[in-house]
Amino acid sequence: MTEDPFVAHRSLLFTVAYEMLGSAVDAEDVLQESWLRWADVDRSQVRDPRAYLVRTVTRQTLNRLRTMSRSREEYVGEWLPEPLLTSPDVAEDVELAESVSIAMLTVLETLGPTERAVFVLREVFEMPYGEIAEAVGKSATAVRQIARRAREHVAARRPRVQVSRSEQRAVVQRFLAALRTGQLQELLDVMAPDVVLIADGGGLAAAAPAPIHGAELVAKMLARPDRVVSAVWLNGAPAGRIEIDGRLAAISLVVENGKVTRIHAMANPRKLTRLDEPAELSR
């Protein structure tokens, strides 16, 4: 019996929705809605199931993005993407790992819904402009212009310095070791002077309401020994899982020139439900 195309491409479809939404919960909802639509389709009329399903998921995701705009505006404090536990294998696909990184998803959040969809489908999944046009309801010419603007927007905001996987891992390990000891100087040594800490508590967990700038302030906030710190892979990169008095948090780091330059700390418990089983991501 031939496997249903939706099941065969499920990890791809989830990845498409997640990259556009930054939320695994919402991505799963989109897949459920897309499955219901797929169940009513005459399969004999579908020439390319993969392309058809990506278009369906894209349309449902755009609908979800537009309805989510108000809730994002009303969100308490800083909003960060929902982190996913991933296997180290995800990092083998460098482009996929970069596209699902917390840093990249945070940048993509600054795009409009259509720009984000076009960028993800073109730059990450390398879809032809014609197929993207069908998915977003624009002409191919318009999609090319949107893609160019989105690329320029992302390029101006993404980390400028690319580091090797070995350097990234070494710096993250140093940072996590400093967190375990709670030693102020050890934290200062591994962070850039202009490091930025962004924390997301969603009003449900203690978190700084605005970004904290500067190594001294960040180190003083983080330097406490009463925590359990473990190394994990989140969104295709080495990261940290932290437990403090039974409360959970996830830490994702941006590394440049051997130092931590940006810290994303996710403490909203509603966003920490996918840290026990690796997510299946694919392009």
BAVO-803432 format. One record per residue (C-alpha): residue number from 1; x, y, z. Coordinates in nm, 4 decimals. Layout:
BAVO-803432
R  lopa         x         y         z
R   NUM         X         Y         Z
...
END
This chain:
BAVO-803432
R  lopa         x         y         z
R     1    0.0000    0.0000    0.0000
R     2    0.1464    0.3350   -0.1069
R     3    0.2097    0.5816    0.1779
R     4   -0.0170    0.8861    0.1729
R     5    0.1752    1.1892    0.0345
R     6    0.0734    1.3985    0.3352
R     7    0.2336    1.1445    0.5697
R     8    0.5388    1.1100    0.3455
R     9    0.5976    1.4883    0.3435
R    10    0.4808    1.5656    0.6958
R    11    0.8215    1.6695    0.8316
R    12    0.8691    1.9047    0.5353
R    13    0.5215    2.0543    0.5808
R    14    0.5795    2.1022    0.9537
R    15    0.9118    2.2739    0.8829
R    16    0.7488    2.5107    0.6318
R    17    0.4750    2.6083    0.8781
R    18    0.7122    2.6367    1.1746
R    19    0.9565    2.8624    0.9893
R    20    0.6728    3.0932    0.8892
R    21    0.5138    3.0999    1.2352
R    22    0.7954    3.0496    1.4872
R    23    0.5509    2.8355    1.6842
R    24    0.5328    2.4573    1.6852
R    25    0.1854    2.4643    1.8422
R    26    0.0494    2.6832    1.5637
R    27    0.2372    2.4817    1.3011
R    28    0.0657    2.1637    1.4231
R    29   -0.2723    2.3392    1.4039
R    30   -0.1963    2.4432    1.0455
R    31   -0.1064    2.0850    0.9550
R    32   -0.4331    1.9621    1.1031
R    33   -0.6301    2.2154    0.8977
R    34   -0.4300    2.1258    0.5861
R    35   -0.4890    1.7541    0.6398
R    36   -0.8662    1.8094    0.6524
R    37   -0.8488    1.9920    0.3193
R    38   -0.6229    1.7255    0.1687
R    39   -0.8686    1.4550    0.2745
R    40   -1.1362    1.6123    0.0521
R    41   -0.9153    1.6448   -0.2575
R    42   -0.9509    1.4251   -0.5658
R    43   -0.5950    1.2865   -0.5693
R    44   -0.6223    1.1877   -0.9375
R    45   -0.6269    1.5603   -1.0236
R    46   -0.3073    1.6394   -0.8295
R    47   -0.0002    1.6118   -1.0538
R    48    0.2597    1.7048   -0.7928
R    49    0.1414    1.6160   -0.4383
R    50    0.4463    1.7734   -0.2695
R    51    0.3990    2.1115   -0.4384
R    52    0.0230    2.0965   -0.3825
R    53    0.0636    2.0259   -0.0123
R    54    0.3244    2.3007    0.0345
R    55    0.0836    2.5469   -0.1311
R    56   -0.1992    2.4330    0.0956
R    57    0.0117    2.4649    0.4094
R    58    0.1404    2.8056    0.2971
R    59   -0.2121    2.9403    0.2495
R    60   -0.3245    2.8103    0.5873
R    61   -0.0126    2.9531    0.7483
R    62   -0.0724    3.2957    0.5944
R    63   -0.4258    3.2909    0.7315
R    64   -0.2884    3.2020    1.0742
R    65   -0.0205    3.4737    1.0591
R    66   -0.2756    3.7412    0.9817
R    67   -0.5021    3.6392    1.2680
R    68   -0.2064    3.6170    1.5073
R    69   -0.0937    3.9775    1.4560
R    70   -0.3152    4.1165    1.7328
R    71   -0.2118    3.8530    1.9879
R    72    0.1547    3.9283    1.9137
R    73    0.0885    4.2998    1.9710
R    74   -0.0726    4.2216    2.3073
R    75    0.2009    3.9780    2.4149
R    76    0.3513    4.0538    2.7561
R    77    0.7205    4.1459    2.7288
R    78    0.9539    4.0267    2.4549
R    79    0.8318    3.7607    2.2079
R    80    1.0713    3.4825    2.1066
R    81    1.0133    3.1735    1.8904
R    82    0.9128    2.8424    2.0449
R    83    1.2316    2.6331    2.0758
R    84    1.2476    2.2791    1.9368
R    85    1.4649    1.9983    2.0595
R    86    1.6534    1.8678    1.7557
R    87    1.9053    1.5934    1.6929
R    88    2.2653    1.6902    1.6056
R    89    2.1907    1.5560    1.2565
R    90    1.9887    1.8685    1.1757
R    91    2.3111    2.0703    1.1971
R    92    2.4542    1.8613    0.9124
R    93    2.2268    2.0527    0.6744
R    94    2.3831    2.3938    0.7335
R    95    2.1176    2.5903    0.5451
R    96    1.8311    2.4158    0.7245
R    97    1.9971    2.4647    1.0635
R    98    2.0479    2.8347    0.9987
R    99    1.6929    2.8817    0.8731
R   100    1.5355    2.7292    1.1866
R   101    1.7770    2.8894    1.4334
R   102    1.6224    3.1041    1.7057
R   103    1.8263    3.3999    1.5778
R   104    1.6903    3.3633    1.2224
R   105    1.3314    3.3060    1.3339
R   106    1.3580    3.6227    1.5427
R   107    1.4712    3.8146    1.2335
R   108    1.1908    3.6637    1.0246
R   109    0.9441    3.7942    1.2825
R   110    1.0228    4.1463    1.1562
R   111    0.8872    4.0608    0.8084
R   112    0.5248    4.0921    0.7041
R   113    0.3291    3.7666    0.6511
R   114    0.3639    3.7570    0.2708
R   115    0.7309    3.8618    0.2806
R   116    0.8043    3.5898    0.5338
R   117    0.6279    3.3238    0.3294
R   118    0.8078    3.4248    0.0103
R   119    1.1471    3.4365    0.1826
R   120    1.1050    3.0949    0.3438
R   121    0.9751    2.9233    0.0309
R   122    1.2403    3.0751   -0.1958
R   123    1.5522    3.0968    0.0204
R   124    1.5051    2.7853    0.2323
R   125    1.3036    2.5485    0.0152
R   126    1.4158    2.6855   -0.3240
R   127    1.0668    2.6793   -0.4721
R   128    1.0224    2.8279   -0.8225
R   129    0.8750    3.1784   -0.8301
R   130    0.5721    3.0511   -1.0197
R   131    0.4829    2.8014   -0.7462
R   132    0.5342    3.0626   -0.4747
R   133    0.3078    3.3001   -0.6671
R   134    0.0303    3.0386   -0.6630
R   135    0.0780    2.9808   -0.2914
R   136    0.0662    3.3467   -0.1838
R   137   -0.1797    3.4757   -0.4431
R   138    0.0579    3.7161   -0.6178
R   139    0.2044    3.7391   -0.9668
R   140    0.5471    3.5863   -1.0317
R   141    0.6831    3.9366   -1.0994
R   142    0.5523    4.0636   -0.7672
R   143    0.6965    3.7608   -0.5874
R   144    1.0417    3.8321   -0.7329
R   145    1.0259    4.1878   -0.5988
R   146    0.9014    4.0714   -0.2599
R   147    1.1798    3.8117   -0.2432
R   148    1.4458    4.0743   -0.3191
R   149    1.3148    4.3105   -0.0502
R   150    1.2896    4.0288    0.2025
R   151    1.6474    3.9142    0.1310
R   152    1.7787    4.2661    0.1820
R   153    1.5757    4.3047    0.5033
R   154    1.7043    3.9764    0.6475
R   155    2.0645    4.0364    0.5366
R   156    2.0686    4.3681    0.7240
R   157    1.9549    4.2051    1.0496
R   158    2.1070    3.8561    1.0622
R   159    2.4397    3.7927    1.2441
R   160    2.7152    3.9208    1.0164
R   161    2.9929    3.6828    1.1185
R   162    2.9585    3.3143    1.0374
R   163    3.1340    3.0827    1.2833
R   164    3.2313    2.7197    1.2442
R   165    3.0305    2.4510    1.4188
R   166    3.3304    2.3618    1.6356
R   167    3.3767    2.7222    1.7514
R   168    3.0042    2.7631    1.8175
R   169    2.9984    2.4473    2.0251
R   170    3.3128    2.5378    2.2206
R   171    3.1823    2.8841    2.3138
R   172    2.8409    2.7460    2.4111
R   173    3.0086    2.4855    2.6327
R   174    3.2141    2.7589    2.8040
R   175    2.9023    2.9665    2.8589
R   176    2.7054    2.6751    3.0058
R   177    2.9981    2.5861    3.2327
R   178    3.0014    2.9456    3.3592
R   179    2.6262    2.9267    3.4229
R   180    2.6738    2.6084    3.6285
R   181    2.9309    2.7685    3.8572
R   182    2.7530    3.1017    3.8728
R   183    3.0892    3.2800    3.8708
R   184    3.0596    3.6397    3.7536
R   185    3.4073    3.6610    3.5986
R   186    3.3670    3.3378    3.4048
R   187    3.0488    3.4749    3.2487
R   188    3.2179    3.8050    3.1674
R   189    3.5062    3.6234    2.9996
R   190    3.2812    3.4394    2.7535
R   191    3.0531    3.7315    2.6609
R   192    3.1166    4.0251    2.4308
R   193    3.1124    4.3653    2.6072
R   194    2.7992    4.4674    2.4137
R   195    2.6130    4.1377    2.4605
R   196    2.2322    4.1568    2.4585
R   197    1.9992    3.9361    2.6629
R   198    1.6416    3.8950    2.5404
R   199    1.4068    3.6987    2.7664
R   200    1.0560    3.5721    2.6949
R   201    0.8370    3.4909    2.9937
R   202    0.5059    3.5724    2.8272
R   203    0.3732    3.7070    3.1559
R   204    0.3802    3.3515    3.2933
R   205    0.7415    3.3330    3.4119
R   206    0.9886    3.5843    3.5521
R   207    1.1710    3.7602    3.2674
R   208    1.3176    4.1006    3.1934
R   209    1.0459    4.3064    3.0191
R   210    1.2957    4.4588    2.7739
R   211    1.6359    4.3591    2.6306
R   212    1.9317    4.3956    2.8685
R   213    2.2457    4.5421    2.7141
R   214    2.6063    4.5072    2.8292
R   215    2.8120    4.2255    2.9785
R   216    2.8136    4.3658    3.3326
R   217    2.4340    4.3836    3.3613
R   218    2.3784    4.0527    3.1871
R   219    2.6375    3.8707    3.3995
R   220    2.4884    4.0045    3.7240
R   221    2.1464    3.8782    3.6173
R   222    2.2781    3.5322    3.5252
R   223    2.5357    3.4789    3.8019
R   224    2.3545    3.2497    4.0453
R   225    2.4558    2.8952    4.1396
R   226    2.1167    2.7439    4.2272
R   227    2.0373    2.5946    3.8886
R   228    2.0723    2.2742    3.6888
R   229    2.2262    2.3360    3.3466
R   230    2.2461    2.0774    3.0703
R   231    2.3615    2.0950    2.7103
R   232    2.1010    2.0233    2.4409
R   233    2.0538    2.0788    2.0707
R   234    1.7836    2.3364    1.9994
R   235    1.6816    2.4383    1.6488
R   236    1.9859    2.2786    1.4922
R   237    2.2452    2.4345    1.7234
R   238    2.4100    2.3622    2.0610
R   239    2.2155    2.5336    2.3377
R   240    2.1203    2.5035    2.7041
R   241    1.8352    2.3710    2.9149
R   242    1.8080    2.5270    3.2605
R   243    1.6039    2.4272    3.5645
R   244    1.5640    2.6643    3.8586
R   245    1.3442    2.5565    4.1517
R   246    1.1454    2.3271    3.9241
R   247    1.0997    2.5928    3.6550
R   248    1.2333    2.5318    3.3063
R   249    1.4041    2.7662    3.0608
R   250    1.5882    2.7267    2.7307
R   251    1.8906    2.9301    2.6248
R   252    2.0006    2.9896    2.2638
R   253    2.3180    3.1825    2.1852
R   254    2.4610    3.3846    1.8985
R   255    2.8400    3.3597    1.8787
R   256    3.0692    3.6014    1.6949
R   257    3.4494    3.6184    1.7135
R   258    3.4674    3.3653    1.9952
R   259    3.2245    3.5501    2.2238
R   260    2.8532    3.5329    2.3003
R   261    2.6931    3.8420    2.1476
R   262    2.3231    3.7641    2.1952
R   263    2.1338    3.5457    2.4405
R   264    1.7783    3.4324    2.3764
R   265    1.6196    3.3007    2.6964
R   266    1.2811    3.1299    2.6598
R   267    1.0993    3.0852    2.9920
R   268    0.7319    3.0970    2.8868
R   269    0.6136    2.7482    2.9959
R   270    0.3702    2.7303    2.7044
R   271    0.6661    2.7416    2.4660
R   272    0.8708    2.4732    2.6414
R   273    0.6603    2.1668    2.5678
R   274    0.8776    2.0368    2.2802
R   275    1.2006    1.9784    2.4724
R   276    1.1674    1.6058    2.5434
R   277    1.1438    1.4521    2.1965
R   278    1.3409    1.5709    1.8904
R   279    1.1322    1.7393    1.6218
R   280    1.1466    1.5985    1.2706
R   281    1.2566    1.8757    1.0352
R   282    1.3407    1.8498    0.6668
R   283    1.3671    2.0483    0.3451
END
